[in-house]
């Protein structure tokens, strides 16, 4: 996967991710450019990117948001936008995914540990068929 920063001049939406597939002995080929539904100039979509091949899920960080894309047929489709319930500063600057668990970093979060102490938010997909994710402290099962 490669990343580019910029704006799509036809839609004025920001983008970053170009999904590429590598096969043995060949050059990567572009599969798709990911564009968010609510993109805006300077939202830094693509600040961080993680992919889980097993669940065919791509997670992309932006300014104060994280976007989840899942493979549907031959295309990746935006299925969810994650935001910090407490408005954490820097939410989305780092992301990782492993199966049904997504962890989002917010290094600028101010909390009981002090200014810019940072935080990590854990989201877990609640069922195999669900695209909905809930924060680990949300109180949902």
DSSP file (Angstrom, degrees, kcal/mol; ACC not computed):
  #  RESIDUE AA STRUCTURE BP1 BP2  ACC     N-H-->O    O-->H-N    N-H-->O    O-->H-N    TCO  KAPPA ALPHA  PHI   PSI    X-CA   Y-CA   Z-CA
    1    1 A X              0   0    0      0, 0.0     2,-0.3     0, 0.0    18,-0.2   0.000 360.0 360.0 360.0 137.1    0.0    0.0    0.0
    2    2 A X  E     -A   18   0A   0     16,-1.7    16,-2.2    14,-0.0     2,-0.4  -0.854 360.0-140.4-120.6 160.2    1.3    3.4   -0.8
    3    3 A X  E     +A   17   0A   0     -2,-0.3     2,-0.3    14,-0.2    14,-0.2  -0.952  16.7 177.7-125.2 138.6    0.2    6.8    0.4
    4    4 A X  E     -     0   0A   0     12,-2.6     2,-0.4    -2,-0.4    11,-0.0  -0.969  17.9-143.1-130.7 149.7   -0.2   10.2   -1.3
    5    5 A X  E     +     0   0A   0     -2,-0.3     2,-0.3     9,-0.0    11,-0.2  -0.907  49.3  80.9-112.5 145.0   -1.5   13.4    0.2
    6    6 A X  E     -A   15   0A   0      9,-0.9     9,-1.8    -2,-0.4     2,-0.4  -0.972  67.6 -76.6 157.5-168.2   -3.6   15.9   -1.7
    7    7 A X  E     -A   14   0A   0     -2,-0.3     2,-0.7     7,-0.2     7,-0.2  -0.967  32.0-120.1-129.0 144.4   -7.1   16.7   -2.8
    8    8 A X  E >>> -A   13   0A   0      5,-2.8     4,-2.8    -2,-0.4     3,-0.8  -0.747  22.9-152.5 -81.4 113.6   -9.3   15.3   -5.6
    9    9 A X  T 345S+     0   0    0     -2,-0.7    -1,-0.2     1,-0.2     0, 0.0   0.765  90.5  54.5 -64.2 -26.0  -10.0   18.4   -7.8
   10   10 A X  T 345S+     0   0    0      1,-0.1    -1,-0.2     3,-0.1    -2,-0.0   0.795 124.9  21.0 -79.5 -26.8  -13.3   17.0   -9.0
   11   11 A X  T <45S-     0   0    0     -3,-0.8    -2,-0.2     2,-0.2    -1,-0.1   0.552  90.8-132.7-115.8 -12.2  -14.8   16.3   -5.6
   12   12 A X  T  <5 +     0   0    0     -4,-2.8     2,-0.3     1,-0.3    -3,-0.2   0.676  63.5 134.5  62.9  18.5  -12.8   18.7   -3.3
   13   13 A X  E   < -A    8   0A   0     -5,-0.5    -5,-2.8    27,-0.1    -1,-0.3  -0.764  56.6-121.9 -97.0 144.7  -12.4   15.7   -1.0
   14   14 A X  E     +A    7   0A   0     -2,-0.3    22,-0.8    -7,-0.2     2,-0.3  -0.486  34.5 177.4 -81.5 156.4   -9.1   14.9    0.5
   15   15 A X  E     +AB   6  35A   0     -9,-1.8    -9,-0.9    -2,-0.2    20,-0.1  -0.929  21.9 164.9-147.5 168.9   -7.5   11.5    0.0
   16   16 A X  E     +     0   0A   0     18,-0.9   -12,-2.6    -2,-0.3     2,-0.3   0.350  48.7  85.0-150.3 -49.0   -4.4    9.6    0.8
   17   17 A X  E     -A    3   0A   0     17,-0.3    17,-2.9   -14,-0.2     2,-0.5  -0.480  38.9-176.9 -85.2 129.5   -4.5    5.9    0.3
   18   18 A X  E     -AB   2  33A   0    -16,-2.2   -16,-1.7    -2,-0.3     2,-0.5  -0.987  24.0-141.1-112.7 119.9   -3.9    4.1   -2.9
   19   19 A X  E     - B   0  32A   0     13,-3.4    12,-4.3    -2,-0.5    13,-1.2  -0.712  24.9-176.7 -85.3 123.1   -4.4    0.4   -2.4
   20   20 A X  E     - B   0  30A   0     -2,-0.5     2,-0.5    10,-0.3    10,-0.2  -0.909  17.2-144.0-121.3 148.3   -1.8   -1.6   -4.4
   21   21 A X  E     - B   0  29A   0      8,-2.1     8,-1.7    -2,-0.4     2,-0.5  -0.945  10.9-156.4-113.6 132.1   -1.5   -5.3   -4.8
   22   22 A X        -     0   0    0     -2,-0.5     2,-0.4     6,-0.2     6,-0.1  -0.890   9.8-174.7-105.3 132.7    1.9   -7.0   -5.0
   23   23 A X    >   -     0   0    0     -2,-0.5     3,-2.1     3,-0.2    -2,-0.0  -0.946  41.7 -83.3-123.4 152.1    2.5  -10.3   -6.6
   24   24 A X  T 3  S+     0   0    0     -2,-0.4     3,-0.1     1,-0.3    -1,-0.0  -0.242 112.3   6.2 -55.6 127.8    5.7  -12.3   -6.7
   25   25 A X  T 3  S+     0   0    0      1,-0.2     2,-0.3    -3,-0.0    -1,-0.3   0.582 113.6  91.5  78.7  10.8    8.0  -11.1   -9.5
   26   26 A X  S <  S-     0   0    0     -3,-2.1    -1,-0.2     3,-0.0    -3,-0.2  -0.891  77.6-102.1-133.4 165.4    5.9   -8.1  -10.6
   27   27 A X        -     0   0    0     -2,-0.3    -4,-0.2     1,-0.1    -6,-0.1  -0.503  50.5 -93.0 -78.9 153.8    5.5   -4.4   -9.8
   28   28 A X        -     0   0    0     -2,-0.2     2,-0.4    -6,-0.1    -6,-0.2  -0.349  39.1-150.8 -64.7 148.5    2.7   -3.3   -7.6
   29   29 A X  E     -B   21   0A   0     -8,-1.7    -8,-2.1    -3,-0.1     2,-0.2  -0.973  19.3-111.4-122.8 140.4   -0.5   -2.3   -9.4
   30   30 A X  E     +B   20   0A   0     -2,-0.4   -10,-0.3   -10,-0.2     3,-0.1  -0.472  32.8 175.4 -70.1 132.8   -3.0    0.3   -8.1
   31   31 A X  E     -     0   0A   0    -12,-4.3     2,-0.3     1,-0.4   -11,-0.2   0.768  60.9 -17.9-102.6 -39.7   -6.3   -1.2   -7.1
   32   32 A X  E     -B   19   0A   0    -13,-1.2   -13,-3.4    43,-0.1     2,-0.5  -0.971  47.4-130.2-168.1 146.1   -8.2    1.8   -5.7
   33   33 A X  E     -B   18   0A   0     -2,-0.3     2,-0.4   -15,-0.2   -15,-0.2  -0.940  33.3-136.2-101.3 125.2   -7.8    5.3   -4.4
   34   34 A X  E     -     0   0A   0    -17,-2.9   -18,-0.9    -2,-0.5     2,-0.4  -0.694  24.3-178.9 -86.8 130.6   -9.7    5.6   -1.1
   35   35 A X  E     -B   15   0A   0     -2,-0.4    43,-0.2   -20,-0.1     2,-0.2  -0.994  21.2-129.9-129.3 134.1  -11.8    8.8   -0.6
   36   36 A X    >   -     0   0    0    -22,-0.8     3,-0.9    -2,-0.4   -22,-0.0  -0.497  14.3-126.5 -85.2 154.8  -13.8    9.6    2.5
   37   37 A X  T 3  S+     0   0    0      1,-0.2    -1,-0.1    -2,-0.2     0, 0.0   0.809 107.8  31.8 -66.7 -31.6  -17.5   10.6    2.5
   38   38 A X  T 3  S+     0   0    0      2,-0.0    -1,-0.2   -24,-0.0    -2,-0.0  -0.036  83.9 157.8-120.1  31.0  -16.9   13.8    4.5
   39   39 A X    <   -     0   0    0     -3,-0.9     2,-0.3   -25,-0.1   -24,-0.0  -0.169  15.1-176.4 -60.4 148.9  -13.4   14.8    3.5
   40   40 A X    >   -     0   0    0    -27,-0.1     3,-1.5   -33,-0.0     5,-0.2  -0.961  36.9 -80.2-142.0 157.7  -12.3   18.4    3.8
   41   41 A X  T 3  S+     0   0    0     -2,-0.3   -34,-0.0     1,-0.3   -28,-0.0  -0.310 113.2  10.8 -58.7 140.3   -9.2   20.4    3.0
   42   42 A X  T 3  S+     0   0    0      1,-0.1    -1,-0.3     3,-0.1   -35,-0.0   0.707  82.9 127.2  63.4  24.9   -6.4   19.9    5.5
   43   43 A X    <   -     0   0    0     -3,-1.5    20,-3.4    19,-0.1    -2,-0.1   0.490  67.6-134.0 -87.7   0.4   -8.0   17.1    7.3
   44   44 A X    >   -     0   0    0     18,-0.2     3,-1.6     1,-0.2     2,-0.2   0.817  27.7-170.7  56.3  37.1   -4.8   15.0    6.8
   45   45 A X  T 3  S+     0   0    0      1,-0.3    17,-0.2    -5,-0.2   -39,-0.2  -0.431  72.8  36.6 -58.3 124.5   -6.5   11.9    5.7
   46   46 A X  T 3   +     0   0    0     15,-2.8    -1,-0.3     2,-0.3    16,-0.2   0.506  68.3 135.6 104.3   8.8   -3.8    9.2    5.6
   47   47 A X  S <  S+     0   0    0     -3,-1.6     2,-0.3    14,-1.4    15,-0.2   0.877  84.8   7.7 -52.6 -38.6   -1.8   10.4    8.6
   48   48 A X  E    S-C   61   0B   0     13,-0.6    13,-3.1    44,-0.1     2,-0.4  -0.988  72.2-168.1-144.3 149.7   -1.7    6.8    9.6
   49   49 A X  E     +C   60   0B   0     -2,-0.3     2,-0.3    11,-0.2    11,-0.2  -1.000   7.2 174.2-142.5 138.7   -2.7    3.6    7.9
   50   50 A X  E     -C   59   0B   0      9,-2.3     9,-3.0    -2,-0.4     2,-0.4  -0.991   9.5-162.7-141.5 149.2   -3.1   -0.1    8.9
   51   51 A X  E     -C   58   0B   0     -2,-0.3     2,-0.5     7,-0.2     7,-0.2  -0.990  10.9-160.6-134.6 142.1   -4.4   -3.1    7.1
   52   52 A X  E  >> -C   57   0B   0      5,-2.8     5,-1.9    -2,-0.4     4,-0.8  -0.947   5.3-169.1-120.0 108.3   -5.6   -6.5    8.2
   53   53 A X  T  45S+     0   0    0     -2,-0.5     3,-0.3     1,-0.2    -1,-0.1   0.852  83.3  59.5 -65.9 -35.6   -5.5   -9.0    5.4
   54   54 A X  T  45S+     0   0    0      1,-0.2    -1,-0.2     2,-0.1    44,-0.0   0.893 118.3  29.1 -62.9 -40.9   -7.5  -11.6    7.2
   55   55 A X  T  45S-     0   0    0     -3,-0.2    16,-0.3     2,-0.1    -1,-0.2   0.404 104.1-127.5 -98.5   1.6  -10.5   -9.4    7.7
   56   56 A X  T  <5 +     0   0    0     -4,-0.8    15,-2.1    -3,-0.3     2,-0.4   0.930  60.0 145.0  49.5  52.4   -9.8   -7.4    4.5
   57   57 A X  E   < -CD  52  70B   0     -5,-1.9    -5,-2.8    13,-0.2     2,-0.4  -0.965  35.9-164.1-124.2 136.0  -10.1   -4.2    6.5
   58   58 A X  E     -CD  51  69B   0     11,-2.9    11,-3.0    -2,-0.4     2,-0.5  -0.975   5.6-161.3-118.2 134.1   -8.1   -0.9    6.1
   59   59 A X  E     -CD  50  68B   0     -9,-3.0    -9,-2.3    -2,-0.4     2,-0.4  -0.967   8.2-171.2-117.4 128.3   -8.0    1.7    8.8
   60   60 A X  E     -CD  49  67B   0      7,-2.7     7,-3.1    -2,-0.5   -11,-0.2  -0.978  10.9-145.1-127.3 125.6   -7.0    5.3    7.9
   61   61 A X  E     +CD  48  66B   0    -13,-3.1   -15,-2.8    -2,-0.4   -14,-1.4  -0.581  23.5 165.0 -87.3 150.2   -6.2    8.1   10.4
   62   62 A X  E >   - D   0  65B   0      3,-2.7     3,-1.1   -17,-0.2     2,-0.7  -0.787  55.2 -47.2-143.7-174.9   -7.1   11.7    9.8
   63   63 A X  T 3  S-     0   0    0    -20,-3.4    29,-0.1     1,-0.3     3,-0.1  -0.526 123.3 -22.1 -66.0 110.5   -7.3   14.9   11.9
   64   64 A X  T 3  S+     0   0    0     27,-1.0     2,-0.3    -2,-0.7    20,-0.3   0.709 128.3  75.0  61.7  25.9   -9.4   13.8   14.9
   65   65 A X  E <   -D   62   0B   0     -3,-1.1    -3,-2.7    26,-0.6     2,-0.4  -0.988  59.4-150.9-158.2 158.2  -11.0   10.9   13.1
   66   66 A X  E     -DE  61  82B   0     16,-2.2    16,-3.7    -2,-0.3     2,-0.4  -0.999  15.2-150.6-132.7 136.2  -10.3    7.3   11.9
   67   67 A X  E     -DE  60  81B   0     -7,-3.1    -7,-2.7    -2,-0.4     2,-0.5  -0.895   3.7-152.0-112.0 136.4  -12.0    5.8    8.9
   68   68 A X  E     -DE  59  80B   0     12,-2.9    11,-3.1    -2,-0.4    12,-1.4  -0.924  11.8-173.3-110.6 128.1  -12.7    2.1    8.5
   69   69 A X  E     -DE  58  78B   0    -11,-3.0   -11,-2.9    -2,-0.5     2,-0.3  -0.972   2.0-169.1-120.0 133.7  -12.9    0.5    5.0
   70   70 A X  E     -DE  57  77B   0      7,-2.4     7,-2.9    -2,-0.4     2,-0.4  -0.922  29.4-106.5-121.8 151.8  -13.8   -3.1    4.3
   71   71 A X  E     + E   0  76B   0    -15,-2.1     2,-0.5    -2,-0.3     5,-0.3  -0.609  34.5 179.2 -78.0 125.5  -13.6   -5.1    1.1
   72   72 A X  E >   - E   0  75B   0      3,-3.5     3,-1.4    -2,-0.4     2,-0.6  -0.932  67.4 -42.9-128.0 105.8  -17.0   -5.6   -0.5
   73   73 A X  T 3  S-     0   0    0     -2,-0.5    -2,-0.0     1,-0.2     3,-0.0  -0.659 125.1 -24.2  73.1-117.7  -16.6   -7.6   -3.7
   74   74 A X  T 3  S+     0   0    0     -2,-0.6     2,-0.3    -3,-0.1    -1,-0.2   0.300 126.2  73.3-109.0   8.0  -13.6   -6.1   -5.5
   75   75 A X  E <  S-E   72   0B   0     -3,-1.4    -3,-3.5    -5,-0.0     2,-0.5  -0.921  74.3-126.2-125.9 148.0  -13.7   -2.6   -3.8
   76   76 A X  E     -E   71   0B   0     -2,-0.3     2,-0.4    -5,-0.3    -5,-0.2  -0.813  32.3-165.4 -88.1 130.9  -12.9   -1.2   -0.4
   77   77 A X  E     -E   70   0B   0     -7,-2.9    -7,-2.4    -2,-0.5     2,-0.4  -0.946  26.0-111.6-122.0 136.2  -15.9    0.7    1.0
   78   78 A X  E     +E   69   0B   0     -2,-0.4    -9,-0.3    -9,-0.2     3,-0.1  -0.527  40.6 168.5 -65.9 123.0  -16.0    3.1    3.9
   79   79 A X  E     +     0   0B   0    -11,-3.1     2,-0.3    -2,-0.4   -10,-0.2   0.605  56.7   8.1-113.2 -18.1  -18.0    1.4    6.6
   80   80 A X  E     -E   68   0B   0    -12,-1.4   -12,-2.9    52,-0.1     2,-0.5  -0.986  49.2-146.5-162.6 151.2  -17.4    3.5    9.7
   81   81 A X  E     -E   67   0B   0     -2,-0.3     2,-0.4   -14,-0.2   -14,-0.2  -0.993  23.0-157.2-118.3 125.1  -16.0    6.8   11.0
   82   82 A X  E     +E   66   0B   0    -16,-3.7   -16,-2.2    -2,-0.5     2,-0.3  -0.851  15.0 172.8-104.0 137.8  -14.5    6.6   14.5
   83   83 A X        -     0   0    0     -2,-0.4     2,-0.4   -18,-0.2   -18,-0.1  -0.966  39.2 -99.9-136.7 155.6  -14.1    9.6   16.7
   84   84 A X    >   -     0   0    0     -2,-0.3     3,-1.6   -20,-0.3     7,-0.0  -0.611  23.4-142.5 -76.0 129.8  -13.0   10.0   20.4
   85   85 A X  T 3  S+     0   0    0     -2,-0.4    -1,-0.1     1,-0.3     0, 0.0   0.753 102.9  46.3 -63.4 -23.1  -16.1   10.5   22.6
   86   86 A X  T 3  S-     0   0    0     -3,-0.0    -1,-0.3     0, 0.0    -2,-0.0   0.274 115.2-112.2-104.7  10.6  -14.0   13.0   24.7
   87   87 A X    <   -     0   0    0     -3,-1.6    -2,-0.1     1,-0.2     4,-0.0   0.829  42.3-161.7  67.9  33.2  -12.6   15.0   21.8
   88   88 A X    >   -     0   0    0      1,-0.1     3,-1.3    21,-0.1     2,-0.3  -0.185  19.0-116.7 -53.8 132.9   -9.0   13.8   22.4
   89   89 A X  T 3  S+     0   0    0     19,-0.3    19,-1.1     1,-0.2    20,-0.3  -0.558  97.9  16.5 -72.3 129.1   -6.3   15.9   20.7
   90   90 A X  T >  S+     0   0    0     -2,-0.3     3,-2.2     1,-0.3    17,-0.5   0.525  81.2 167.3  87.1   6.1   -4.4   14.0   18.1
   91   91 A X  T <   +     0   0    0     -3,-1.3   -27,-1.0     1,-0.3   -26,-0.6  -0.339  67.9  25.4 -55.0 125.8   -6.9   11.2   17.8
   92   92 A X  T 3  S+     0   0    0     13,-1.8    -1,-0.3     2,-0.4    14,-0.2   0.363  79.5 119.9 100.9  -4.0   -6.0    9.2   14.7
   93   93 A X  S <  S+     0   0    0     -3,-2.2     2,-0.3    12,-0.9    13,-0.1   0.767  86.5  21.9 -66.7 -22.8   -2.3   10.0   14.6
   94   94 A X  E    S+F  105   0C   0     11,-0.8    11,-3.0    -4,-0.2    -2,-0.4  -0.996  72.4 176.4-141.6 144.2   -1.5    6.3   14.9
   95   95 A X  E     +F  104   0C   0     -2,-0.3     2,-0.3     9,-0.2     9,-0.2  -0.984   5.2 177.5-142.4 152.1   -3.7    3.3   14.2
   96   96 A X  E     -F  103   0C   0      7,-1.7     7,-2.2    -2,-0.3     2,-0.4  -0.980   8.6-161.2-148.9 155.4   -3.3   -0.5   14.2
   97   97 A X  E     +F  102   0C   0     -2,-0.3     2,-0.3     5,-0.2     5,-0.2  -0.999  12.0 175.0-139.7 140.9   -5.6   -3.4   13.5
   98   98 A X  E >   -F  101   0C   0      3,-2.5     3,-1.8    -2,-0.4     2,-0.3  -0.845  67.9 -56.8-143.9 104.9   -5.5   -7.0   14.4
   99   99 A X  T 3  S-     0   0    0     -2,-0.3   -44,-0.1     1,-0.3   -47,-0.1  -0.466 123.8  -9.8  62.5-119.6   -8.6   -9.0   13.4
  100  100 A X  T 3  S+     0   0    0     -2,-0.3    25,-2.8    -3,-0.1     2,-0.5   0.258 118.9  90.8 -95.1  11.0  -11.6   -7.4   15.1
  101  101 A X  E <   -FG  98 124C   0     -3,-1.8    -3,-2.5    23,-0.2     2,-0.4  -0.933  49.8-176.1-115.7 128.4   -9.6   -5.0   17.3
  102  102 A X  E     -FG  97 123C   0     21,-2.7    21,-3.2    -2,-0.5     2,-0.5  -0.974   6.8-162.9-119.0 133.9   -8.5   -1.5   16.3
  103  103 A X  E     -FG  96 122C   0     -7,-2.2    -7,-1.7    -2,-0.4     2,-0.5  -0.977   5.7-165.2-118.1 130.7   -6.3    0.7   18.5
  104  104 A X  E     -FG  95 121C   0     17,-2.7    17,-2.9    -2,-0.5     2,-0.3  -0.959  10.0-142.7-119.0 128.0   -6.2    4.4   17.9
  105  105 A X  E     -FG  94 120C   0    -11,-3.0   -13,-1.8    -2,-0.5   -12,-0.9  -0.666  16.4-178.0 -90.4 145.0   -3.5    6.7   19.3
  106  106 A X  E >   + G   0 119C   0     13,-2.6     3,-1.8    -2,-0.3    13,-1.0  -0.691   5.8 175.9-136.6  79.6   -4.1   10.2   20.6
  107  107 A X  T 3  S+     0   0    0    -17,-0.5   -17,-0.2     1,-0.3    -1,-0.1   0.708  77.3  53.5 -65.3 -20.2   -0.7   11.5   21.7
  108  108 A X  T 3  S+     0   0    0    -19,-1.1     8,-0.6     9,-0.1    -1,-0.3   0.340  77.0 132.7 -95.3   8.0   -2.0   15.0   22.5
  109  109 A X    <   -     0   0    0     -3,-1.8     9,-2.7   -20,-0.3     8,-0.8  -0.363  46.5-148.5 -65.0 132.6   -4.8   13.9   24.8
  110  110 A X        +     0   0    0      6,-0.2     5,-0.2     7,-0.2     2,-0.2  -0.900  37.0 141.0-100.3 127.1   -5.0   15.8   28.0
  111  111 A X  B >   -I  114   0D   0      3,-1.7     3,-2.6    -2,-0.5     6,-0.1  -0.694  68.6 -54.4-146.9-163.9   -6.4   13.6   30.8
  112  112 A X  T 3  S+     0   0    0      1,-0.3     3,-0.1    -2,-0.2    -2,-0.0   0.664 129.1  61.3 -61.3 -14.2   -5.9   12.9   34.5
  113  113 A X  T 3  S-     0   0    0      1,-0.3    -1,-0.3     5,-0.1     2,-0.2   0.517 117.9 -97.6 -88.7  -5.5   -2.2   12.2   33.8
  114  114 A X  B X   -I  111   0D   0     -3,-2.6    -3,-1.7     4,-0.0     3,-1.4  -0.597  59.9 -22.9 122.9 178.8   -1.7   15.8   32.6
  115  115 A X  T 3  S-     0   0    0      1,-0.3    -5,-0.2    -5,-0.2    -6,-0.1  -0.414 127.4  -2.1 -65.7 136.0   -1.4   17.9   29.5
  116  116 A X  T 3  S+     0   0    0     -8,-0.6    -1,-0.3    -2,-0.1    -6,-0.2   0.786  85.2 143.5  53.1  31.8   -0.6   16.0   26.3
  117  117 A X    <   -     0   0    0     -3,-1.4    -7,-0.2    -8,-0.8    -2,-0.1   0.779  51.4-139.4 -70.8 -25.9   -0.3   12.8   28.4
  118  118 A X        -     0   0    0     -9,-2.7     2,-0.3    -4,-0.2   -11,-0.2   0.074  18.2-146.5  86.9 160.5   -1.8   10.8   25.5
  119  119 A X  E     -G  106   0C   0    -13,-1.0   -13,-2.6    -3,-0.1     2,-0.4  -0.979   6.9-139.3-157.8 160.0   -4.2    8.0   25.3
  120  120 A X  E     -G  105   0C   0     -2,-0.3     2,-0.5   -15,-0.2   -15,-0.2  -0.996  15.8-152.0-126.1 134.8   -5.0    4.9   23.2
  121  121 A X  E     -G  104   0C   0    -17,-2.9   -17,-2.7    -2,-0.4     2,-0.5  -0.915   6.8-153.3-110.5 129.5   -8.6    4.0   22.3
  122  122 A X  E     -G  103   0C   0     -2,-0.5    14,-2.7   -19,-0.2     2,-0.4  -0.897  10.5-172.7-108.1 127.9   -9.5    0.4   21.7
  123  123 A X  E     -GH 102 135C   0    -21,-3.2   -21,-2.7    -2,-0.5     2,-0.4  -0.956   3.1-165.4-119.1 137.4  -12.4   -0.6   19.4
  124  124 A X  E     -GH 101 134C   0     10,-1.8    10,-1.3    -2,-0.4     2,-0.3  -0.986  23.5-125.0-128.1 128.4  -13.8   -4.1   19.1
  125  125 A X  E     - H   0 133C   0    -25,-2.8     8,-0.2    -2,-0.4   -25,-0.1  -0.554  22.5-146.6 -67.3 129.9  -16.1   -5.4   16.3
  126  126 A X  S    S+     0   0    0      6,-1.2     2,-0.3    -2,-0.3    -1,-0.1   0.710  71.6   8.2 -81.4 -21.3  -19.0   -6.9   18.2
  127  127 A X  S >  S-     0   0    0      5,-0.3     3,-1.1     3,-0.1    -1,-0.1  -0.982  75.2-109.0-153.0 160.9  -19.8   -9.7   15.8
  128  128 A X  T 3  S+     0   0    0     -2,-0.3    -1,-0.1     1,-0.3    -2,-0.0   0.816 120.2  43.4 -61.7 -31.4  -18.3  -11.3   12.7
  129  129 A X  T 3  S+     0   0    0     -3,-0.0     2,-0.3     2,-0.0    -1,-0.3   0.514  97.2  97.5 -92.1  -4.6  -21.1   -9.9   10.5
  130  130 A X    <   -     0   0    0     -3,-1.1    -3,-0.1     1,-0.1    -5,-0.0  -0.617  47.7-172.3 -89.0 141.6  -21.0   -6.4   12.1
  131  131 A X        +     0   0    0     -2,-0.3     2,-0.4   -52,-0.1    -1,-0.1   0.355  60.7 105.4-103.6   1.5  -19.2   -3.4   10.8
  132  132 A X        -     0   0    0     -5,-0.1    -6,-1.2   -52,-0.0     2,-0.4  -0.662  53.2-165.0 -85.7 134.8  -20.0   -1.5   13.9
  133  133 A X  E     -H  125   0C   0     -2,-0.4     2,-0.4    -8,-0.2    -8,-0.2  -0.921   1.8-161.1-119.3 145.3  -17.2   -0.9   16.4
  134  134 A X  E     -H  124   0C   0    -10,-1.3   -10,-1.8    -2,-0.4     5,-0.0  -0.969  26.1-109.1-126.8 141.9  -17.5    0.2   20.0
  135  135 A X  E >   -H  123   0C   0     -2,-0.4     3,-1.9   -12,-0.2     5,-0.4  -0.354  30.5-118.9 -65.0 148.2  -14.9    1.7   22.3
  136  136 A X  T 3  S+     0   0    0    -14,-2.7     3,-0.3     1,-0.3    -1,-0.1   0.714 113.9  48.2 -65.3 -19.6  -13.8   -0.6   25.0
  137  137 A X  T 3  S+     0   0    0    -15,-0.2    -1,-0.3     1,-0.2    -2,-0.1   0.245  82.8  97.2-101.8  13.7  -15.0    1.9   27.7
  138  138 A X  S <  S-     0   0    0     -3,-1.9    -1,-0.2     2,-0.1    -2,-0.1   0.659  89.8-124.3 -79.2 -14.2  -18.4    2.4   26.1
  139  139 A X        +     0   0    0     -3,-0.3     2,-0.3     1,-0.3    -3,-0.1   0.513  67.4 129.4  85.6   3.7  -20.2   -0.1   28.3
  140  140 A X              0   0    0     -5,-0.4    -1,-0.3     1,-0.1    -2,-0.1  -0.650 360.0 360.0 -91.7 152.6  -21.6   -2.1   25.4
  141  141 A X              0   0    0     -2,-0.3    -1,-0.1    -3,-0.1    -7,-0.0   0.444 360.0 360.0 -84.6 360.0  -21.2   -5.9   25.2
